[in-house]
Amino acid sequence: MGCNCFGGSRLEKKKGSANSHHEIDENLLGNIKHFSHKELRLATDNFHPSNKIGQGGFGTVYKGTLKSGIEVAVKTLSAQSKQGLREFLTEINTISNVRHPNLVELLGCCVQESNRILVYEYVENNSLDRALLGSKSRNIKLDWGKRSAICLGTARGLAFLHEELIPHIVHRDIKASNILLDKDFNPKIGDFGLAKLFPDDITHISTRIAGTTGYLAPEYALGGQLTMKADVYSFGVLILEIISGRSSAKANWGGMEKFLLEWAWELYQENRLLELLDPELEGYPEEEIIRYMKVAFFCSQAIASRRPLMSQVVEMLSRNIRLNEKELTAPGFFTDAGESSSKKGSIMESTSYQMSSVPETITQVTPR
């Protein structure tokens, strides 16, 4: 049987009514644009490797050009949805209606048998991960103006998902590779809403990568407690990455086996925060950068209830206000059980519950 990707005519749909793909009520399909598999194959040159622009936990992304000349990003979902077709299309319909300048727009989808393909707007400057942490031979230069705008725009997008959108969406996977940059380097959050479509073990567990990436809030990584405050934590770590030009996934900052957040907190305690700055940054406003780093610490506090709402974070970043550091408590992070007991002891004294040792199998938890 040919492709059942809702690319056919109404007549074809009636002819194929025995097929479950065509039994969906037209009203349920809502405003979703349906692309045929053939159309997406042509757009991506049969999903040619040269058109591959990203690889994430949910699937592979290809750059495509439709017959109309419009460039799109085509995401072939690799994970099996935990929902049936009807529920899947209902969720996709919901996501496609979510519009905000700092969110990647979902343009449509294709469904064929058990396969799922999503079509998004194409974002010219790829991911923040590539721009910030990729090859230093790249031509992209992120000055402080661009970096601060990326922080603020991402915060606005998250505030929209958490507080303005009904029902609210917890992203689960805020990290540099999920922040895309348009031609003017405006940030757009990708993959929001997808976590609801797949089993939990698909959305945040990886058996291939050992060790925490440093993005996961401790209550989520250790206990599976997922609230919007877990997104706030991840955003705090993201701010530190944007300012430092360093990855939170590496545990070797400050000349010691430390994650980025851990090292940054020590610099804060020693009043040496400017040592965290990306050496490529020039002509930056010291006071503003220090404020942004302190906001990162407010976001990443160990106790979730102490972290601000994202709307408050937007306020803290956009206005030159004095932060009440007396209210600031130590960040939460954890390492694997292989750490020396003496080091764990010293950290436990200064941060109480914040540093938790966990079995190595737990430290394989990583957001995607």
C-alpha positions in Angstrom: 0.0 0.0 0.0 1.2 3.5 -0.7 2.2 6.2 1.8 -0.5 7.1 4.3 0.9 10.5 5.3 -2.3 12.6 4.8 -0.8 13.9 1.6 -3.6 12.4 -0.5 -6.9 13.9 -1.6 -10.3 13.6 0.2 -11.2 10.9 -2.3 -8.2 8.9 -1.5 -9.0 9.2 2.2 -12.5 7.9 1.7 -11.2 5.0 -0.4 -8.8 4.1 2.3 -11.3 4.4 5.2 -10.6 0.9 6.2 -7.1 2.0 7.1 -6.8 3.4 10.6 -4.8 6.4 9.3 -7.8 7.7 7.5 -10.4 7.1 10.1 -9.4 10.3 12.0 -12.1 12.9 12.1 -11.2 16.0 10.0 -11.8 18.2 13.1 -9.2 16.3 15.1 -6.6 17.1 12.5 -7.2 20.7 13.2 -4.8 23.1 11.6 -2.0 20.6 11.1 -0.5 20.7 7.6 0.1 17.2 6.4 3.1 16.5 4.2 3.4 13.3 2.1 6.4 11.1 2.6 7.3 11.6 -1.0 7.2 15.4 -0.6 9.6 15.2 2.3 11.9 12.7 0.5 12.2 15.1 -2.4 12.7 18.1 0.0 15.6 16.4 1.7 17.1 14.5 -1.3 15.9 11.2 0.2 17.1 12.2 3.6 20.7 12.5 2.3 23.4 12.6 5.0 24.7 15.9 3.5 21.4 17.5 4.6 21.6 16.2 8.2 21.8 19.3 10.5 21.1 17.7 13.9 20.9 14.6 15.9 19.0 14.5 19.2 17.3 12.1 21.5 14.0 12.4 19.7 15.4 11.9 16.2 17.5 13.1 13.3 16.9 16.5 11.7 17.4 17.3 8.0 17.4 20.5 6.1 14.8 20.4 3.3 13.6 22.7 0.6 9.9 22.4 -0.4 8.7 22.8 -4.0 7.6 26.3 -3.1 11.2 27.1 -2.3 10.6 27.4 1.5 13.4 25.9 3.6 12.3 23.6 6.5 13.8 21.4 9.1 12.5 17.8 8.9 12.7 15.8 12.1 12.4 12.0 11.7 11.4 10.8 15.1 13.4 7.8 16.1 11.5 6.9 19.3 8.3 5.0 19.3 5.4 7.1 20.7 3.6 5.7 23.7 0.4 7.0 22.3 -1.9 5.9 19.5 -2.3 7.9 16.3 -5.4 9.8 17.5 -3.6 10.9 20.7 -0.4 11.7 18.9 -2.2 14.0 16.4 -4.0 15.7 19.3 -0.7 16.5 20.9 0.9 17.6 17.6 -2.2 19.8 17.0 -1.6 21.4 20.4 2.1 22.0 19.8 1.4 23.5 16.3 -0.9 26.1 17.8 1.8 27.3 20.2 3.3 30.5 18.8 5.9 32.7 20.4 8.9 34.6 18.9 11.3 32.5 21.0 9.8 29.1 20.2 10.5 27.1 17.0 7.4 26.9 15.0 6.0 23.5 14.0 4.7 23.7 10.4 3.2 20.2 9.9 3.8 16.5 10.1 3.7 13.2 8.2 2.5 10.0 9.7 3.1 6.6 8.0 2.4 3.4 9.8 4.4 3.6 13.0 6.7 6.4 11.7 6.4 10.0 12.8 8.0 13.0 11.0 7.7 16.6 12.1 8.3 19.6 9.9 9.6 22.8 11.6 10.6 26.2 10.4 14.2 26.3 9.3 16.4 28.3 11.7 19.5 29.7 9.9 22.2 29.7 12.5 21.6 26.2 13.8 22.0 25.6 17.5 23.5 27.6 20.3 25.6 24.5 21.1 27.3 24.8 17.7 27.7 28.6 17.8 29.0 28.6 21.4 30.8 25.3 21.9 31.6 24.2 18.4 34.8 24.6 16.4 36.7 27.8 17.3 37.5 28.1 13.5 33.8 29.0 12.9 33.1 32.5 11.7 30.3 33.1 14.3 31.3 35.6 16.9 29.0 36.0 19.9 29.6 39.3 21.6 27.9 40.2 24.9 25.0 41.9 23.1 24.1 38.6 21.3 24.7 36.5 24.4 22.6 38.6 26.7 19.8 38.7 24.1 20.0 34.9 23.8 19.7 34.5 27.6 16.7 36.9 27.8 14.9 35.5 24.7 15.2 32.0 26.0 13.9 33.1 29.4 10.9 34.7 27.7 10.2 31.6 25.7 10.3 29.4 28.9 8.2 31.9 30.8 5.6 31.6 28.0 5.6 27.8 28.2 5.4 27.7 32.0 3.1 30.5 32.8 1.2 31.9 29.9 0.4 28.8 27.9 -2.7 26.7 28.9 -2.0 23.9 29.6 1.5 24.7 30.8 4.4 22.9 29.2 7.5 21.7 31.1 10.2 21.3 28.6 12.4 18.8 30.4 15.4 19.3 28.1 16.7 22.9 28.2 20.3 22.8 26.9 22.4 24.6 24.3 21.6 22.1 21.5 17.9 22.8 22.0 18.2 26.5 21.6 18.3 27.5 17.9 19.4 30.8 16.5 17.8 32.6 13.6 19.6 34.8 11.1 19.7 37.6 13.6 20.8 35.3 16.4 17.4 35.5 18.1 17.0 32.3 20.2 14.2 29.8 19.6 13.5 26.9 21.9 13.1 23.6 20.1 11.6 20.2 21.0 9.0 21.7 23.5 6.1 19.4 24.1 7.7 16.3 22.6 8.5 14.8 25.9 4.8 14.0 26.5 4.7 11.9 23.4 7.3 9.3 24.5 8.0 7.0 27.4 10.0 8.6 30.2 13.0 6.3 29.6 13.2 7.7 26.1 13.0 11.3 27.1 15.7 11.5 29.7 17.7 8.3 30.0 20.8 7.5 28.0 22.8 4.3 28.6 25.5 5.5 26.2 26.6 8.6 28.1 28.1 8.0 31.5 28.0 10.9 33.9 25.7 13.8 34.4 25.8 16.6 31.9 25.3 19.1 34.6 21.9 20.2 33.2 19.7 18.0 35.4 18.1 19.4 38.6 19.1 17.0 41.4 15.5 16.3 42.4 14.7 15.2 38.8 17.9 13.2 38.3 17.7 11.4 41.6 14.0 11.2 42.3 12.2 11.8 39.0 10.4 14.9 40.4 9.6 16.8 37.3 8.2 20.4 37.7 8.9 23.6 35.9 11.5 24.3 38.5 13.6 21.6 36.9 13.6 23.7 33.7 14.6 26.8 35.7 17.6 24.8 37.1 18.7 23.9 33.5 18.3 27.4 32.4 20.6 28.6 35.2 23.3 26.2 34.0 22.7 27.4 30.4 23.4 31.0 31.4 26.8 29.9 32.8 27.6 28.1 29.6 26.6 31.2 27.5 28.8 33.5 29.6 31.8 31.1 29.9 31.7 29.5 26.4 32.3 26.2 28.2 30.2 23.0 28.3 28.5 21.9 31.5 29.0 18.3 30.5 32.7 18.3 31.2 33.9 17.8 34.7 37.4 19.4 34.5 37.0 23.1 35.0 39.2 25.2 37.3 42.0 22.6 36.9 40.1 20.1 39.0 37.4 17.5 38.4 34.5 19.9 38.8 31.4 20.6 36.8 30.8 24.1 35.5 28.2 25.0 38.1 30.4 23.7 40.9 33.4 25.7 39.7 31.3 28.8 39.1 29.9 28.6 42.7 33.4 28.4 44.1 34.4 31.4 42.1 31.4 33.3 43.5 32.3 32.4 47.0 35.8 33.6 46.5 34.7 36.8 44.7 36.4 35.8 41.5 33.4 35.4 39.2 35.0 37.3 36.2 37.5 34.4 35.9 34.6 32.4 34.4 34.2 34.6 31.4 34.8 33.3 27.9 38.3 34.6 26.8 36.7 35.6 23.4 34.5 38.2 25.1 35.6 41.7 24.6 34.2 45.1 25.7 31.7 43.6 28.1 29.8 45.4 30.9 31.2 43.8 34.1 28.3 44.7 36.3 25.7 43.3 34.0 27.6 40.0 33.4 28.0 39.5 37.1 24.3 40.1 37.6 23.5 37.4 35.0 25.8 34.9 36.7 24.1 35.6 40.1 20.7 35.1 38.4 22.1 31.7 37.2 22.8 30.8 40.9 19.3 31.8 42.0 17.9 29.5 39.2 20.1 26.5 40.2 19.6 26.5 44.0 19.4 23.0 45.4 15.9 23.4 46.9 13.5 23.7 44.0 11.0 25.9 45.8 13.7 28.6 46.3 14.2 28.9 42.5 12.4 31.8 40.9 9.6 31.6 38.3 10.8 32.2 34.8 8.7 35.5 34.6 10.8 36.6 37.6 14.0 35.5 35.8 13.0 37.7 32.9 12.6 40.6 35.2 16.0 39.9 36.9 17.8 39.8 33.6 16.1 42.7 31.8 16.3 45.3 34.6 19.3 46.6 36.4 18.0 45.7 39.8 19.9 44.8 42.9 19.6 41.1 43.8 19.1 40.1 47.4 22.0 37.7 47.7 21.1 37.1 51.4 18.3 34.9 50.0 20.7 33.0 47.8 21.5 29.4 48.8 24.0 26.9 47.4 23.3 25.2 44.1 22.4 21.6 43.8 24.6 19.1 41.9 25.7 15.6 42.2 28.6 13.4 41.2 29.1 9.6 40.9 30.1 7.3 43.6 33.7 7.2 42.4 34.5 10.6 44.0 36.9 10.6 46.9 35.2 10.6 50.3 37.3 13.5 51.6 36.2 15.7 48.7 32.6 14.7 49.2 32.9 15.5 52.9 34.2 19.0 52.4 31.5 19.8 49.9 28.8 18.3 52.1 29.8 20.6 55.0 29.4 23.8 52.9 26.4 22.9 50.8 24.5 20.4 53.2 22.2 18.4 51.0 23.4 19.7 47.7 26.1 17.3 46.7 24.7 13.8 46.6 26.7 10.7 45.7 24.7 8.3 43.5 25.3 4.9 41.9 27.0 5.0 38.5 23.8 3.8 36.8 22.0 6.9 38.0 24.7 9.2 36.7 23.9 7.9 33.3 20.8 10.0 33.4 21.1 12.8 30.8 18.7 15.2 29.2 18.3 15.1 25.4 
